[in-house]
Amino acid sequence: MKCVEKTLYEMLLTKPEDVIQTPVGFLGFESLRQFKLLAKPDEAPFLWLESVADSNQAFLVMPPSLLYPTYQPEIGPDDAKCLGLKSNGDAMVVNIVTLRPEGRATVNLKGPIVINRKTLVAKQVVPVNALHYNLQHPLPVVHEENE
């Protein structure tokens, strides 16, 4: 199943009170199983995937289509079944952003977080076509005009 990301506004179908369930957690954070997807207008296009159990634990994420318009992670049948995905439109995809020294930032395109829009079940997956993507894809540097 190929996932084609929608626009940021189409993505944010969850309300702040909606809780995203991760039955197996995320790599290295397996004990955290419930998250909220939060958007702060002044931080767009970035979003926060914040743990319900510990609000100090949050992942900076972004919709991949803003960086990589042709990004189409192919979700394997086992992951699609685990997530309960019936069609491509059921999937919402976000990728984890890592802030690095000296202001650099990268996005993980090899391990997207796929969220079932209808059930709010999520899983970090390794796409079938992961060889086509980078683990540390550099984000472009944006210079403000007043710098």
NORDAQUI-V875292 format. One record per pair of residues at least 24 apart in sequence whose C-alpha atoms are under 6 Angstrom apart, sorted by sequence separation. I is the first residue (numbers start at 0). GAP is how many residues later the second one is. D is the distance in Angstrom with one decimal. If there is no record, write none. Layout:
((I:GAP:D) (I:GAP:D))
This chain:
((90:24:5.6) (108:24:5.6) (109:24:5.9) (90:25:4.9) (108:25:5.5) (109:25:5.2) (89:26:5.5) (90:26:5.9) (108:26:5.6) (89:27:5.3) (107:27:4.5) (107:28:5.3) (106:29:5.5) (105:30:5.1) (106:30:5.1) (62:31:4.7) (105:31:5.1) (61:32:5.3) (105:32:4.3) (60:33:6.0) (61:33:5.5) (105:33:5.3) (60:34:5.2) (104:34:5.6) (60:35:4.4) (59:36:5.9) (60:36:5.3) (59:37:5.4) (74:52:5.1) (75:52:5.9) (73:53:5.1) (72:54:5.4) (73:54:5.3) (73:55:5.8) (4:60:6.0) (3:68:5.5) (2:69:5.3) (1:70:5.9) (2:70:5.7) (1:71:5.9) (1:72:4.3) (0:73:5.5) (0:74:5.2) (2:85:5.5) (21:99:5.9) (19:100:4.8) (20:100:4.8) (21:100:5.0) (19:101:5.8) (20:101:5.9) (21:101:5.8))
